């Protein structure tokens, strides 16, 4: 796992937030999915992934996000994205994730 990769959950606000920093690659898969699983079931109706500190994402990282979105969707839960820079926003659009998640311009907007 790259040294600069970090993922942590914030349950202090009304909507759970998974903060992702660094590079999202195949090595991040278990950690991201594990953090989602660590959120109590009753709080998973809407979970925000905050990409503000994300520096890189490859196809395996995209596959991780698809897996997370699928898992949430099968349980009638929602995943939302916040903090994407313009490049990552285009990538999410190109791979079609924008059809399945709500993308907010900022974390503050997502929490409204």
C-alpha positions as CSV (number, residue, x, y, z in Angstrom):
1,X,0.0,0.0,0.0
2,X,1.4,3.4,-0.9
3,X,2.6,5.3,2.2
4,X,0.5,8.3,1.3
5,X,-2.8,6.4,1.1
6,X,-5.2,7.0,4.0
7,X,-8.9,6.3,4.5
8,X,-10.9,7.1,7.6
9,X,-14.5,7.4,8.6
10,X,-16.1,10.4,10.2
11,X,-19.3,9.7,12.1
12,X,-19.3,13.0,14.0
13,X,-21.7,14.6,11.5
14,X,-25.2,13.6,10.5
15,X,-24.1,11.8,7.4
16,X,-21.2,9.3,7.5
17,X,-18.1,10.5,5.5
18,X,-15.4,8.3,4.2
19,X,-12.3,10.5,3.6
20,X,-9.9,9.1,1.0
21,X,-6.4,10.6,0.6
22,X,-3.6,9.6,-1.7
23,X,-3.7,6.9,-4.4
24,X,-6.7,4.7,-5.0
25,X,-5.4,1.4,-6.5
26,X,-6.1,-2.3,-6.0
27,X,-4.2,-2.1,-2.7
28,X,-6.8,0.3,-1.4
29,X,-9.7,-2.1,-2.1
30,X,-9.9,-3.9,1.2
31,X,-9.4,-0.8,3.3
32,X,-12.1,1.3,1.5
33,X,-14.6,-1.6,1.7
34,X,-13.7,-2.3,5.3
35,X,-14.3,1.3,6.3
36,X,-17.7,1.2,4.7
37,X,-18.5,-2.0,6.5
38,X,-17.4,-0.3,9.8
39,X,-20.2,2.2,9.5
40,X,-23.2,1.0,11.5
41,X,-25.9,-0.5,9.2
42,X,-28.5,2.0,10.4
43,X,-26.3,4.9,9.4
44,X,-25.6,3.7,5.9
45,X,-28.7,5.1,4.1
46,X,-26.5,7.9,2.7
47,X,-22.6,7.8,2.8
48,X,-20.4,10.5,1.3
49,X,-17.0,9.6,-0.1
50,X,-14.7,12.7,0.2
51,X,-12.0,12.7,-2.5
52,X,-10.5,16.0,-1.5
53,X,-7.1,14.5,-0.7
54,X,-7.0,12.0,-3.6
55,X,-4.1,12.3,-5.9
56,X,-4.5,9.3,-8.2
57,X,-7.0,6.6,-9.2
58,X,-6.4,3.7,-11.6
59,X,-8.8,1.2,-13.1
60,X,-8.5,-1.1,-10.1
61,X,-9.5,1.9,-7.9
62,X,-12.5,2.6,-10.2
63,X,-13.4,-1.1,-9.8
64,X,-13.3,-0.7,-6.0
65,X,-15.7,2.3,-6.2
66,X,-18.0,0.3,-8.5
67,X,-18.0,-2.6,-6.0
68,X,-18.9,-0.2,-3.2
69,X,-21.7,1.5,-5.1
70,X,-23.1,-1.9,-6.1
71,X,-23.0,-3.2,-2.5
72,X,-24.8,0.0,-1.3
73,X,-27.3,-0.2,-4.1
74,X,-28.2,-3.8,-3.4
75,X,-29.1,-2.8,0.2
76,X,-31.1,0.3,-1.1
77,X,-28.4,2.7,0.3
78,X,-26.7,5.6,-1.5
79,X,-23.1,6.5,-2.0
80,X,-22.4,10.2,-2.9
81,X,-19.1,11.8,-4.0
82,X,-17.6,15.1,-2.8
83,X,-14.3,16.9,-3.3
84,X,-13.5,15.6,-6.8
85,X,-11.2,17.8,-8.8
86,X,-12.1,18.5,-12.4
87,X,-9.9,15.6,-13.7
88,X,-11.5,13.0,-11.4
89,X,-14.9,14.4,-12.2
90,X,-14.3,13.8,-15.9
91,X,-13.0,10.3,-15.2
92,X,-16.2,9.4,-13.2
93,X,-18.3,10.7,-16.0
94,X,-16.4,8.8,-18.7
95,X,-16.7,5.5,-16.8
96,X,-20.3,6.1,-16.1
97,X,-20.3,6.5,-12.4
98,X,-22.1,9.8,-12.6
99,X,-25.2,7.7,-13.6
100,X,-25.2,6.0,-10.2
101,X,-23.9,8.5,-7.7
102,X,-24.7,12.1,-6.8
103,X,-21.6,14.3,-7.1
104,X,-21.4,17.4,-5.0
105,X,-19.0,20.2,-5.7
106,X,-17.8,20.2,-2.1
107,X,-18.2,18.4,1.2
108,X,-20.0,21.4,2.7
109,X,-22.6,21.2,-0.2
110,X,-23.0,17.4,0.4
111,X,-23.7,17.9,4.1
112,X,-26.6,20.4,3.4
